[in-house]
Amino acid sequence: MLKVERDGVRIALTRREGSGRPLLIVPGVMADAAAWQPVVDALEVAGPVYVLNRRGRRPSGELGADYSVRTEIDDLDRVLEEIITAEGAQGGLDLFGWSFGGLVALEAAARRSAAVHSLTLYEPVIRPFGRHVLPALWEADRAGDLDRAVEIVNRDVSGFSEEYVAELRRSAVWDVLRRLAVPLARELTALDQHHADLRELGTLDVPVTLLLGGENEGVPPYGDAFAVFASALPRARVVTMPGQGHLAHAHDPEGLARHIEQALPVRTDAEARLPQP
């Protein structure tokens, strides 16, 4: 595990051993490194694979008093620096971001393009995503009602059925989701307050792949947000994953791993000959 400290807050990452160009995965809300471990296990890449536990996820620290999307971008900026130094990755690393983590990854890549060899974004989101549930989320937050928060994000944001949520509630996953819902109101509020400069982000000069679950194509809320990014990043390669929605890391980790692998630039012979730390 790699531990990075910024402004007194610990940021922890898991690391799978490997030799070559690193891959860094940035999860979104309601997920942590453990939730993405099945994808990591399924990935057939030579280099080390890191997964970021963003603030608010153990063993990383709390969100902090002045939390914003900019906080997340600054954290990731520091993490990129630390990984490149630790791995000797002078050519940069491959960066993958999902949902909220996709926006953070894009913003960080635009700031430090020399550190990013390629960028893959799986259904990134942008304001006003989730705005309509903020009053209910804050009500649940003030009441300390984590069950209600999990229900809101699944029913009123993701649009899952009542039966699906009832099945989740009966499973062992529910307790994990309750824990991950602790920072949810602040995270979605930060997203709603963040003004992304799409014109500037569109000038990013690294290979970009946009992954879309086929079930969300043209369907709100994820399909609508995806369309914004596809328009802002006209040079990006758009790949639709048939039969998938927003949670392929949970529903089909092996299939998502194959899509991630296909999005990564082919490792050159010259890269393969480079000495590894």
DRENPA-3360 file (N, C-alpha, C; in nm, 2 decimals, always signed):
BEGIN
1 = MLKVERDG = +0.08/-0.12/+0.00/+0.00/+0.00/+0.00/+0.09/+0.12/+0.00 ~ +0.05/+0.22/-0.08/+0.12/+0.35/-0.08/+0.04/+0.45/+0.00 ~ +0.11/+0.53/+0.08/+0.04/+0.63/+0.16/+0.10/+0.77/+0.13 ~ +0.01/+0.86/+0.09/+0.06/+1.00/+0.05/-0.01/+1.09/+0.15 ~ +0.06/+1.19/+0.19/+0.00/+1.29/+0.28/+0.00/+1.43/+0.21 ~ -0.12/+1.50/+0.22/-0.13/+1.63/+0.17/-0.21/+1.72/+0.27 ~ -0.15/+1.83/+0.31/-0.22/+1.92/+0.41/-0.26/+1.84/+0.53 ~ -0.18/+1.75/+0.57/-0.21/+1.68/+0.70/-0.31/+1.56/+0.68;
9 = VRIALTRR = -0.36/+1.54/+0.56/-0.46/+1.43/+0.54/-0.39/+1.31/+0.47 ~ -0.41/+1.19/+0.52/-0.35/+1.07/+0.46/-0.43/+1.03/+0.34 ~ -0.37/+1.00/+0.23/-0.44/+0.94/+0.11/-0.37/+0.81/+0.09 ~ -0.45/+0.70/+0.09/-0.40/+0.56/+0.08/-0.44/+0.50/-0.05 ~ -0.34/+0.42/-0.11/-0.37/+0.35/-0.23/-0.33/+0.21/-0.22 ~ -0.40/+0.12/-0.28/-0.36/-0.02/-0.29/-0.27/-0.03/-0.41 ~ -0.18/-0.13/-0.41/-0.09/-0.15/-0.52/-0.08/-0.30/-0.55 ~ -0.10/-0.34/-0.68/-0.08/-0.47/-0.73/+0.06/-0.47/-0.79;
17 = EGSGRPLL = +0.14/-0.57/-0.76/+0.28/-0.57/-0.81/+0.28/-0.58/-0.97 ~ +0.38/-0.53/-1.02/+0.40/-0.53/-1.17/+0.52/-0.46/-1.21 ~ +0.56/-0.48/-1.34/+0.68/-0.41/-1.39/+0.64/-0.35/-1.52 ~ +0.66/-0.22/-1.53/+0.63/-0.14/-1.65/+0.55/-0.02/-1.62 ~ +0.48/+0.03/-1.72/+0.40/+0.16/-1.70/+0.28/+0.13/-1.60 ~ +0.27/+0.22/-1.49/+0.17/+0.20/-1.39/+0.03/+0.24/-1.45 ~ -0.07/+0.17/-1.39/-0.21/+0.21/-1.41/-0.27/+0.25/-1.28 ~ -0.33/+0.37/-1.28/-0.40/+0.42/-1.16/-0.55/+0.43/-1.18;
25 = IVPGVMAD = -0.63/+0.37/-1.09/-0.77/+0.37/-1.10/-0.83/+0.47/-0.99 ~ -0.92/+0.56/-1.03/-0.98/+0.66/-0.94/-1.13/+0.63/-0.93 ~ -1.18/+0.57/-0.82/-1.32/+0.54/-0.81/-1.40/+0.67/-0.79 ~ -1.53/+0.65/-0.80/-1.62/+0.76/-0.77/-1.68/+0.75/-0.64 ~ -1.80/+0.80/-0.62/-1.87/+0.80/-0.49/-1.92/+0.65/-0.47 ~ -1.95/+0.62/-0.34/-2.01/+0.49/-0.31/-1.92/+0.38/-0.35 ~ -1.79/+0.40/-0.36/-1.69/+0.30/-0.39/-1.56/+0.33/-0.33 ~ -1.48/+0.23/-0.31/-1.34/+0.24/-0.26/-1.25/+0.14/-0.33;
33 = AAAWQPVV = -1.13/+0.13/-0.29/-1.04/+0.04/-0.36/-1.09/-0.11/-0.35 ~ -1.15/-0.14/-0.23/-1.20/-0.28/-0.22/-1.30/-0.31/-0.32 ~ -1.39/-0.22/-0.35/-1.50/-0.24/-0.45/-1.44/-0.26/-0.59 ~ -1.32/-0.21/-0.62/-1.26/-0.23/-0.75/-1.16/-0.34/-0.75 ~ -1.14/-0.41/-0.64/-1.04/-0.52/-0.64/-1.07/-0.63/-0.74 ~ -1.20/-0.67/-0.76/-1.23/-0.77/-0.86/-1.18/-0.73/-1.00 ~ -1.19/-0.60/-1.03/-1.14/-0.55/-1.16/-0.99/-0.57/-1.17 ~ -0.92/-0.52/-1.06/-0.77/-0.53/-1.05/-0.73/-0.68/-1.07;
41 = DALEVAGP = -0.80/-0.77/-1.00/-0.76/-0.91/-1.01/-0.78/-0.96/-1.15 ~ -0.87/-0.91/-1.23/-0.90/-0.96/-1.36/-0.81/-0.89/-1.47 ~ -0.74/-0.78/-1.44/-0.66/-0.71/-1.53/-0.54/-0.79/-1.57 ~ -0.52/-0.80/-1.70/-0.40/-0.86/-1.76/-0.31/-0.75/-1.81 ~ -0.24/-0.68/-1.72/-0.15/-0.58/-1.76/-0.02/-0.60/-1.69 ~ +0.10/-0.56/-1.75/+0.23/-0.60/-1.69/+0.26/-0.50/-1.58 ~ +0.22/-0.38/-1.59/+0.27/-0.28/-1.49/+0.19/-0.29/-1.36 ~ +0.24/-0.22/-1.26/+0.17/-0.21/-1.13/+0.04/-0.15/-1.14;
49 = VYVLNRRG = -0.06/-0.19/-1.07/-0.19/-0.13/-1.07/-0.23/-0.07/-0.93 ~ -0.25/+0.06/-0.93/-0.29/+0.13/-0.81/-0.44/+0.16/-0.81 ~ -0.50/+0.16/-0.69/-0.64/+0.21/-0.68/-0.64/+0.31/-0.56 ~ -0.70/+0.42/-0.59/-0.70/+0.53/-0.49/-0.82/+0.52/-0.40 ~ -0.79/+0.52/-0.27/-0.90/+0.54/-0.17/-0.91/+0.69/-0.15 ~ -1.01/+0.75/-0.22/-1.02/+0.90/-0.20/-1.06/+0.93/-0.06 ~ -1.04/+1.06/-0.03/-1.08/+1.11/+0.11/-1.22/+1.06/+0.15 ~ -1.23/+1.03/+0.28/-1.36/+0.98/+0.33/-1.38/+0.83/+0.32;
57 = RRPSGELG = -1.27/+0.76/+0.27/-1.27/+0.62/+0.26/-1.15/+0.56/+0.34 ~ -1.18/+0.47/+0.43/-1.07/+0.41/+0.51/-0.97/+0.33/+0.42 ~ -0.84/+0.34/+0.44/-0.78/+0.40/+0.55/-0.73/+0.55/+0.52 ~ -0.79/+0.61/+0.42/-0.76/+0.75/+0.39/-0.83/+0.84/+0.50 ~ -0.79/+0.97/+0.50/-0.85/+1.06/+0.60/-0.98/+1.11/+0.57 ~ -1.03/+1.20/+0.65/-1.16/+1.26/+0.63/-1.16/+1.37/+0.52 ~ -1.28/+1.41/+0.47/-1.29/+1.51/+0.36/-1.22/+1.64/+0.40 ~ -1.23/+1.68/+0.52/-1.17/+1.81/+0.56/-1.27/+1.93/+0.56;
65 = ADYSVRTE = -1.24/+2.03/+0.63/-1.34/+2.14/+0.64/-1.37/+2.22/+0.51 ~ -1.27/+2.23/+0.43/-1.29/+2.31/+0.30/-1.30/+2.22/+0.18 ~ -1.36/+2.11/+0.20/-1.36/+2.01/+0.09/-1.44/+2.06/-0.03 ~ -1.38/+2.03/-0.15/-1.44/+2.06/-0.28/-1.38/+1.97/-0.38 ~ -1.43/+1.97/-0.51/-1.37/+1.89/-0.61/-1.23/+1.93/-0.63 ~ -1.20/+2.06/-0.61/-1.06/+2.11/-0.62/-0.97/+2.03/-0.52 ~ -1.02/+2.00/-0.41/-0.95/+1.92/-0.31/-0.91/+1.79/-0.37 ~ -1.00/+1.73/-0.43/-0.98/+1.60/-0.49/-0.87/+1.61/-0.61;
73 = IDDLDRVL = -0.88/+1.71/-0.68/-0.79/+1.73/-0.79/-0.65/+1.75/-0.74 ~ -0.64/+1.83/-0.63/-0.51/+1.85/-0.57/-0.45/+1.73/-0.51 ~ -0.54/+1.64/-0.45/-0.49/+1.52/-0.40/-0.44/+1.43/-0.51 ~ -0.51/+1.42/-0.62/-0.47/+1.33/-0.73/-0.34/+1.39/-0.79 ~ -0.33/+1.52/-0.80/-0.20/+1.58/-0.85/-0.08/+1.53/-0.77 ~ -0.10/+1.53/-0.64/+0.01/+1.48/-0.55/+0.03/+1.33/-0.57 ~ -0.07/+1.26/-0.58/-0.06/+1.11/-0.60/+0.01/+1.08/-0.73 ~ -0.02/+1.15/-0.83/+0.05/+1.13/-0.96/+0.20/+1.15/-0.94;
81 = EEIITAEG = +0.23/+1.25/-0.88/+0.37/+1.28/-0.85/+0.44/+1.17/-0.78 ~ +0.38/+1.12/-0.67/+0.43/+1.02/-0.59/+0.45/+0.89/-0.66 ~ +0.35/+0.85/-0.74/+0.36/+0.72/-0.81/+0.47/+0.73/-0.92 ~ +0.48/+0.83/-0.99/+0.58/+0.85/-1.09/+0.72/+0.84/-1.03 ~ +0.73/+0.91/-0.92/+0.86/+0.90/-0.85/+0.89/+0.76/-0.80 ~ +0.80/+0.70/-0.74/+0.82/+0.56/-0.68/+0.85/+0.46/-0.79 ~ +0.78/+0.47/-0.90/+0.79/+0.37/-1.01/+0.90/+0.41/-1.11 ~ +0.95/+0.53/-1.11/+1.04/+0.57/-1.21/+0.97/+0.58/-1.35;
89 = AQGGLDLF = +0.85/+0.62/-1.35/+0.76/+0.62/-1.47/+0.78/+0.75/-1.54 ~ +0.89/+0.77/-1.60/+0.92/+0.90/-1.67/+0.83/+0.93/-1.79 ~ +0.77/+0.82/-1.85/+0.68/+0.84/-1.96/+0.54/+0.86/-1.91 ~ +0.51/+0.87/-1.78/+0.38/+0.89/-1.73/+0.31/+0.76/-1.70 ~ +0.19/+0.77/-1.65/+0.11/+0.65/-1.62/-0.02/+0.65/-1.69 ~ -0.09/+0.54/-1.70/-0.22/+0.53/-1.75/-0.32/+0.56/-1.64 ~ -0.41/+0.65/-1.67/-0.51/+0.70/-1.56/-0.65/+0.66/-1.60 ~ -0.72/+0.60/-1.51/-0.86/+0.55/-1.53/-0.95/+0.62/-1.42;
97 = GWSFGGLV = -1.06/+0.68/-1.46/-1.15/+0.73/-1.37/-1.29/+0.69/-1.39 ~ -1.37/+0.66/-1.29/-1.51/+0.62/-1.30/-1.60/+0.72/-1.23 ~ -1.70/+0.77/-1.30/-1.81/+0.85/-1.24/-1.75/+0.98/-1.19 ~ -1.77/+1.01/-1.06/-1.71/+1.13/-1.00/-1.56/+1.13/-1.01 ~ -1.50/+1.01/-1.00/-1.36/+0.99/-1.02/-1.31/+1.02/-1.16 ~ -1.40/+1.01/-1.26/-1.37/+1.04/-1.39/-1.35/+1.19/-1.41 ~ -1.44/+1.27/-1.35/-1.42/+1.42/-1.36/-1.29/+1.46/-1.29 ~ -1.26/+1.40/-1.18/-1.14/+1.44/-1.11/-1.01/+1.40/-1.19;
105 = ALEAAARR = -1.02/+1.28/-1.25/-0.91/+1.23/-1.33/-0.89/+1.32/-1.45 ~ -0.99/+1.36/-1.52/-0.98/+1.45/-1.63/-0.92/+1.58/-1.59 ~ -0.97/+1.64/-1.49/-0.92/+1.77/-1.44/-0.77/+1.76/-1.40 ~ -0.73/+1.65/-1.34/-0.59/+1.63/-1.30/-0.50/+1.61/-1.42 ~ -0.55/+1.54/-1.52/-0.48/+1.51/-1.64/-0.45/+1.64/-1.72 ~ -0.55/+1.73/-1.72/-0.54/+1.85/-1.79/-0.43/+1.94/-1.72 ~ -0.42/+1.93/-1.59/-0.32/+2.01/-1.52/-0.18/+1.95/-1.53 ~ -0.17/+1.82/-1.54/-0.04/+1.75/-1.54/-0.04/+1.65/-1.66;
113 = SAAVHSLT = -0.05/+1.70/-1.78/-0.06/+1.61/-1.89/+0.07/+1.54/-1.91 ~ +0.18/+1.59/-1.87/+0.31/+1.52/-1.89/+0.32/+1.40/-1.80 ~ +0.23/+1.39/-1.70/+0.23/+1.28/-1.61/+0.14/+1.17/-1.65 ~ +0.06/+1.19/-1.75/-0.05/+1.10/-1.80/-0.02/+1.05/-1.94 ~ +0.00/+0.92/-1.95/+0.03/+0.86/-2.08/-0.10/+0.84/-2.16 ~ -0.20/+0.80/-2.09/-0.33/+0.78/-2.15/-0.44/+0.80/-2.04 ~ -0.56/+0.83/-2.09/-0.67/+0.86/-1.99/-0.79/+0.78/-2.04 ~ -0.85/+0.70/-1.95/-0.98/+0.63/-1.98/-1.08/+0.67/-1.88;
121 = LYEPVIRP = -1.20/+0.72/-1.92/-1.30/+0.76/-1.84/-1.43/+0.68/-1.86 ~ -1.48/+0.62/-1.75/-1.60/+0.54/-1.76/-1.71/+0.62/-1.70 ~ -1.80/+0.67/-1.78/-1.92/+0.74/-1.75/-1.89/+0.85/-1.64 ~ -1.80/+0.95/-1.68/-1.78/+1.06/-1.58/-1.91/+1.14/-1.57 ~ -1.92/+1.21/-1.46/-2.03/+1.29/-1.43/-1.99/+1.44/-1.41 ~ -2.09/+1.53/-1.42/-2.06/+1.67/-1.41/-2.19/+1.74/-1.37 ~ -2.18/+1.85/-1.31/-2.30/+1.93/-1.26/-2.40/+1.95/-1.38 ~ -2.53/+1.93/-1.37/-2.60/+1.93/-1.24/-2.64/+1.78/-1.20;
129 = FGRHVLPA = -2.55/+1.69/-1.22/-2.57/+1.55/-1.18/-2.61/+1.54/-1.04 ~ -2.72/+1.48/-1.00/-2.75/+1.46/-0.86/-2.81/+1.58/-0.79 ~ -2.82/+1.69/-0.86/-2.87/+1.81/-0.79/-3.01/+1.79/-0.72 ~ -3.10/+1.72/-0.79/-3.23/+1.71/-0.74/-3.25/+1.63/-0.61 ~ -3.14/+1.55/-0.57/-3.15/+1.48/-0.45/-3.08/+1.54/-0.33 ~ -3.01/+1.65/-0.36/-2.94/+1.71/-0.25/-3.02/+1.75/-0.13 ~ -3.14/+1.81/-0.14/-3.21/+1.83/-0.01/-3.24/+1.71/+0.07 ~ -3.28/+1.60/+0.00/-3.31/+1.48/+0.07/-3.19/+1.41/+0.13;
137 = LWEADRAG = -3.08/+1.42/+0.06/-2.95/+1.37/+0.11/-2.91/+1.44/+0.23 ~ -2.92/+1.57/+0.23/-2.88/+1.65/+0.35/-2.97/+1.63/+0.47 ~ -3.10/+1.60/+0.44/-3.19/+1.57/+0.55/-3.15/+1.43/+0.61 ~ -3.11/+1.34/+0.52/-3.07/+1.21/+0.58/-2.94/+1.22/+0.65 ~ -2.85/+1.31/+0.60/-2.72/+1.33/+0.66/-2.74/+1.39/+0.80 ~ -2.82/+1.49/+0.82/-2.84/+1.55/+0.95/-2.91/+1.46/+1.05 ~ -2.99/+1.36/+1.00/-3.05/+1.26/+1.08/-2.96/+1.14/+1.11 ~ -2.84/+1.14/+1.04/-2.76/+1.02/+1.06/-2.82/+0.90/+1.00;
145 = DLDRAVEI = -2.90/+0.91/+0.90/-2.98/+0.80/+0.84/-2.90/+0.75/+0.72 ~ -2.81/+0.66/+0.74/-2.73/+0.61/+0.63/-2.81/+0.52/+0.54 ~ -2.91/+0.45/+0.60/-2.99/+0.36/+0.51/-3.07/+0.44/+0.41 ~ -3.12/+0.56/+0.45/-3.19/+0.65/+0.36/-3.10/+0.70/+0.26 ~ -2.98/+0.73/+0.29/-2.88/+0.79/+0.19/-2.85/+0.68/+0.09 ~ -2.83/+0.56/+0.13/-2.81/+0.45/+0.03/-2.93/+0.43/-0.06 ~ -3.05/+0.44/+0.00/-3.17/+0.43/-0.08/-3.18/+0.54/-0.18 ~ -3.15/+0.66/-0.14/-3.16/+0.78/-0.23/-3.07/+0.76/-0.35;
153 = VNRDVSGF = -2.95/+0.73/-0.33/-2.85/+0.72/-0.44/-2.89/+0.61/-0.54 ~ -2.94/+0.50/-0.48/-2.98/+0.39/-0.57/-3.11/+0.41/-0.64 ~ -3.21/+0.46/-0.57/-3.34/+0.48/-0.63/-3.36/+0.61/-0.71 ~ -3.32/+0.72/-0.65/-3.35/+0.85/-0.70/-3.24/+0.91/-0.79 ~ -3.12/+0.85/-0.78/-3.01/+0.90/-0.87/-2.99/+0.79/-0.98 ~ -2.96/+0.67/-0.94/-2.93/+0.56/-1.04/-3.05/+0.51/-1.10 ~ -3.17/+0.52/-1.04/-3.29/+0.48/-1.10/-3.32/+0.33/-1.09 ~ -3.25/+0.26/-0.99/-3.28/+0.12/-0.97/-3.42/+0.10/-0.91;
161 = SEEYVAEL = -3.47/-0.02/-0.94/-3.60/-0.05/-0.89/-3.61/-0.07/-0.74 ~ -3.73/-0.06/-0.69/-3.75/-0.09/-0.55/-3.71/-0.23/-0.51 ~ -3.74/-0.32/-0.60/-3.70/-0.46/-0.58/-3.55/-0.48/-0.57 ~ -3.48/-0.41/-0.66/-3.33/-0.42/-0.66/-3.28/-0.37/-0.53 ~ -3.33/-0.25/-0.48/-3.28/-0.19/-0.36/-3.32/-0.28/-0.24 ~ -3.43/-0.34/-0.24/-3.47/-0.43/-0.13/-3.38/-0.55/-0.13 ~ -3.34/-0.61/-0.24/-3.25/-0.72/-0.25/-3.11/-0.68/-0.19 ~ -3.07/-0.56/-0.23/-2.94/-0.50/-0.18/-2.94/-0.49/-0.02;
169 = RRSAVWDV = -3.06/-0.45/+0.03/-3.07/-0.43/+0.17/-3.06/-0.56/+0.25 ~ -3.10/-0.67/+0.18/-3.09/-0.80/+0.24/-2.95/-0.86/+0.23 ~ -2.87/-0.80/+0.15/-2.73/-0.86/+0.13/-2.63/-0.80/+0.22 ~ -2.51/-0.87/+0.22/-2.40/-0.82/+0.30/-2.34/-0.69/+0.25 ~ -2.37/-0.66/+0.12/-2.32/-0.54/+0.06/-2.38/-0.41/+0.12 ~ -2.50/-0.43/+0.18/-2.57/-0.31/+0.24/-2.48/-0.23/+0.34 ~ -2.42/-0.31/+0.43/-2.34/-0.25/+0.54/-2.22/-0.17/+0.48 ~ -2.16/-0.23/+0.37/-2.05/-0.16/+0.30/-2.10/-0.03/+0.24;
177 = LRRLAVPL = -2.22/-0.04/+0.18/-2.27/+0.08/+0.11/-2.31/+0.19/+0.22 ~ -2.36/+0.15/+0.33/-2.38/+0.25/+0.44/-2.26/+0.32/+0.48 ~ -2.15/+0.25/+0.49/-2.02/+0.31/+0.53/-1.97/+0.41/+0.42 ~ -1.99/+0.37/+0.29/-1.95/+0.45/+0.18/-2.04/+0.57/+0.16 ~ -2.16/+0.57/+0.22/-2.25/+0.68/+0.21/-2.22/+0.80/+0.30 ~ -2.13/+0.78/+0.40/-2.11/+0.88/+0.50/-2.07/+1.02/+0.43 ~ -1.98/+1.02/+0.33/-1.94/+1.15/+0.27/-2.03/+1.19/+0.15 ~ -2.14/+1.12/+0.13/-2.21/+1.13/+0.00/-2.27/+1.27/-0.02;
185 = ARELTALD = -2.34/+1.33/+0.08/-2.40/+1.46/+0.07/-2.30/+1.57/+0.03 ~ -2.18/+1.56/+0.10/-2.08/+1.66/+0.08/-2.02/+1.64/-0.06 ~ -2.00/+1.52/-0.10/-1.94/+1.49/-0.23/-2.03/+1.54/-0.35 ~ -2.16/+1.51/-0.34/-2.25/+1.55/-0.45/-2.27/+1.70/-0.45 ~ -2.26/+1.76/-0.33/-2.27/+1.91/-0.32/-2.15/+1.97/-0.38 ~ -2.03/+1.92/-0.35/-1.91/+1.97/-0.41/-1.91/+1.96/-0.57 ~ -1.97/+1.84/-0.62/-1.98/+1.83/-0.76/-2.07/+1.93/-0.82 ~ -2.18/+1.96/-0.75/-2.28/+2.06/-0.80/-2.22/+2.20/-0.80;
193 = QHHADLRE = -2.12/+2.23/-0.71/-2.06/+2.36/-0.70/-1.94/+2.38/-0.79 ~ -1.89/+2.27/-0.85/-1.77/+2.28/-0.93/-1.80/+2.32/-1.08 ~ -1.73/+2.42/-1.12/-1.75/+2.47/-1.26/-1.63/+2.42/-1.34 ~ -1.65/+2.32/-1.42/-1.55/+2.26/-1.50/-1.54/+2.34/-1.63 ~ -1.41/+2.38/-1.67/-1.39/+2.45/-1.79/-1.38/+2.35/-1.91 ~ -1.49/+2.32/-1.97/-1.49/+2.22/-2.07/-1.41/+2.26/-2.19 ~ -1.41/+2.38/-2.22/-1.33/+2.43/-2.34/-1.18/+2.40/-2.32 ~ -1.13/+2.43/-2.19/-0.99/+2.40/-2.16/-0.97/+2.25/-2.16;
201 = LGTLDVPV = -1.06/+2.18/-2.09/-1.04/+2.03/-2.08/-1.04/+1.97/-2.22 ~ -1.11/+2.02/-2.32/-1.11/+1.97/-2.45/-0.98/+1.98/-2.53 ~ -0.89/+2.06/-2.47/-0.76/+2.07/-2.54/-0.66/+1.97/-2.49 ~ -0.69/+1.89/-2.40/-0.60/+1.78/-2.35/-0.54/+1.70/-2.46 ~ -0.41/+1.69/-2.46/-0.34/+1.63/-2.57/-0.28/+1.49/-2.53 ~ -0.36/+1.40/-2.48/-0.32/+1.27/-2.45/-0.43/+1.18/-2.51 ~ -0.40/+1.05/-2.54/-0.50/+0.96/-2.58/-0.61/+0.94/-2.48 ~ -0.74/+0.96/-2.52/-0.85/+0.95/-2.43/-0.95/+0.85/-2.48;
209 = TLLLGGEN = -1.00/+0.76/-2.39/-1.11/+0.67/-2.43/-1.22/+0.70/-2.33 ~ -1.34/+0.71/-2.39/-1.46/+0.72/-2.31/-1.55/+0.59/-2.31 ~ -1.57/+0.53/-2.19/-1.65/+0.41/-2.19/-1.79/+0.44/-2.14 ~ -1.89/+0.38/-2.21/-2.03/+0.40/-2.19/-2.10/+0.27/-2.18 ~ -2.17/+0.25/-2.07/-2.25/+0.13/-2.06/-2.37/+0.14/-2.16 ~ -2.39/+0.03/-2.24/-2.49/+0.04/-2.34/-2.63/+0.07/-2.29 ~ -2.66/+0.03/-2.16/-2.79/+0.05/-2.11/-2.81/+0.20/-2.07 ~ -2.70/+0.28/-2.07/-2.72/+0.42/-2.03/-2.71/+0.51/-2.16;
217 = EGVPPYGD = -2.69/+0.46/-2.27/-2.68/+0.54/-2.39/-2.81/+0.62/-2.42 ~ -2.79/+0.75/-2.41/-2.91/+0.84/-2.43/-3.01/+0.84/-2.31 ~ -2.97/+0.78/-2.20/-3.06/+0.77/-2.09/-3.01/+0.85/-1.97 ~ -3.09/+0.94/-1.91/-3.04/+1.01/-1.79/-3.04/+0.92/-1.67 ~ -2.95/+0.95/-1.57/-2.86/+1.07/-1.57/-2.73/+1.04/-1.63 ~ -2.68/+0.92/-1.64/-2.55/+0.89/-1.68/-2.52/+0.92/-1.83 ~ -2.62/+0.88/-1.91/-2.61/+0.90/-2.05/-2.60/+1.05/-2.09 ~ -2.68/+1.13/-2.01/-2.68/+1.28/-2.04/-2.54/+1.34/-2.00;
225 = AFAVFASA = -2.49/+1.30/-1.89/-2.36/+1.35/-1.85/-2.25/+1.30/-1.95 ~ -2.26/+1.17/-1.99/-2.16/+1.12/-2.08/-2.16/+1.20/-2.21 ~ -2.28/+1.24/-2.26/-2.29/+1.32/-2.38/-2.21/+1.45/-2.37 ~ -2.22/+1.51/-2.26/-2.15/+1.64/-2.23/-2.00/+1.62/-2.25 ~ -1.94/+1.51/-2.20/-1.80/+1.48/-2.21/-1.76/+1.44/-2.35 ~ -1.85/+1.36/-2.42/-1.82/+1.32/-2.55/-1.81/+1.44/-2.65 ~ -1.90/+1.54/-2.62/-1.90/+1.66/-2.70/-1.77/+1.75/-2.67 ~ -1.73/+1.76/-2.54/-1.62/+1.84/-2.50/-1.49/+1.78/-2.54;
233 = LPRARVVT = -1.48/+1.65/-2.56/-1.36/+1.57/-2.60/-1.38/+1.51/-2.73 ~ -1.39/+1.59/-2.84/-1.42/+1.53/-2.97/-1.32/+1.44/-3.03 ~ -1.19/+1.44/-2.98/-1.09/+1.35/-3.03/-1.09/+1.22/-2.95 ~ -1.17/+1.21/-2.85/-1.17/+1.08/-2.77/-1.23/+0.97/-2.85 ~ -1.18/+0.85/-2.82/-1.24/+0.73/-2.87/-1.36/+0.69/-2.78 ~ -1.48/+0.67/-2.84/-1.59/+0.63/-2.76/-1.62/+0.48/-2.78 ~ -1.63/+0.41/-2.66/-1.66/+0.27/-2.67/-1.78/+0.24/-2.58 ~ -1.87/+0.17/-2.65/-2.00/+0.13/-2.57/-1.98/-0.01/-2.53;
241 = MPGQGHLA = -2.01/-0.04/-2.40/-2.01/-0.17/-2.35/-2.15/-0.23/-2.34 ~ -2.17/-0.33/-2.43/-2.31/-0.38/-2.44/-2.35/-0.45/-2.31 ~ -2.48/-0.43/-2.28/-2.54/-0.49/-2.16/-2.49/-0.44/-2.03 ~ -2.41/-0.33/-2.03/-2.37/-0.28/-1.90/-2.43/-0.15/-1.87 ~ -2.44/-0.11/-1.74/-2.48/+0.02/-1.69/-2.37/+0.09/-1.63 ~ -2.39/+0.15/-1.51/-2.29/+0.23/-1.45/-2.20/+0.15/-1.35 ~ -2.24/+0.02/-1.33/-2.17/-0.05/-1.22/-2.10/-0.18/-1.28 ~ -2.04/-0.17/-1.39/-1.97/-0.28/-1.45/-1.86/-0.34/-1.36;
249 = HAHDPEGL = -1.80/-0.25/-1.27/-1.70/-0.30/-1.18/-1.76/-0.40/-1.08 ~ -1.89/-0.39/-1.05/-1.95/-0.49/-0.96/-2.02/-0.60/-1.04 ~ -2.08/-0.57/-1.15/-2.16/-0.67/-1.22/-2.08/-0.75/-1.32 ~ -1.98/-0.70/-1.38/-1.90/-0.77/-1.47/-1.75/-0.73/-1.47 ~ -1.68/-0.75/-1.36/-1.54/-0.70/-1.35/-1.45/-0.75/-1.45 ~ -1.47/-0.88/-1.50/-1.38/-0.93/-1.60/-1.40/-0.86/-1.73 ~ -1.53/-0.84/-1.77/-1.56/-0.77/-1.89/-1.51/-0.63/-1.89 ~ -1.52/-0.56/-1.78/-1.47/-0.42/-1.77/-1.32/-0.42/-1.78;
257 = ARHIEQAL = -1.25/-0.52/-1.72/-1.11/-0.53/-1.73/-1.06/-0.54/-1.87 ~ -1.13/-0.62/-1.95/-1.10/-0.63/-2.09/-1.11/-0.50/-2.16 ~ -1.21/-0.42/-2.13/-1.23/-0.29/-2.20/-1.12/-0.19/-2.15 ~ -1.08/-0.20/-2.03/-0.97/-0.11/-1.98/-0.84/-0.15/-2.05 ~ -0.81/-0.28/-2.07/-0.69/-0.33/-2.13/-0.69/-0.28/-2.28 ~ -0.81/-0.28/-2.35/-0.81/-0.24/-2.49/-0.80/-0.09/-2.50 ~ -0.83/-0.02/-2.40/-0.81/+0.13/-2.40/-0.67/+0.17/-2.38 ~ -0.58/+0.09/-2.33/-0.45/+0.13/-2.30/-0.36/+0.12/-2.42;
265 = PVRTDAEA = -0.28/+0.22/-2.44/-0.18/+0.22/-2.56/-0.09/+0.10/-2.55 ~ -0.06/+0.04/-2.66/+0.03/-0.08/-2.67/+0.16/-0.04/-2.62 ~ +0.22/-0.12/-2.53/+0.35/-0.10/-2.48/+0.45/-0.12/-2.59 ~ +0.54/-0.03/-2.61/+0.64/-0.04/-2.72/+0.76/-0.12/-2.68 ~ +0.83/-0.17/-2.78/+0.95/-0.25/-2.75/+1.05/-0.16/-2.67 ~ +1.06/-0.03/-2.70/+1.15/+0.05/-2.63/+1.11/+0.06/-2.48 ~ +0.98/+0.07/-2.45/+0.94/+0.07/-2.31/+0.97/-0.06/-2.24 ~ +0.95/-0.17/-2.31/+0.98/-0.30/-2.25/+1.13/-0.31/-2.22;
273 = RLPQP = +1.22/-0.24/-2.29/+1.36/-0.26/-2.26/+1.41/-0.16/-2.15 ~ +1.32/-0.07/-2.10/+1.36/+0.02/-2.00/+1.38/-0.05/-1.87 ~ +1.49/-0.01/-1.79/+1.51/-0.07/-1.66/+1.40/-0.04/-1.57 ~ +1.35/-0.13/-1.49/+1.24/-0.11/-1.39/+1.29/-0.10/-1.25 ~ +1.23/-0.02/-1.17/+1.27/-0.01/-1.03/+1.25/-0.14/-0.95;
% end
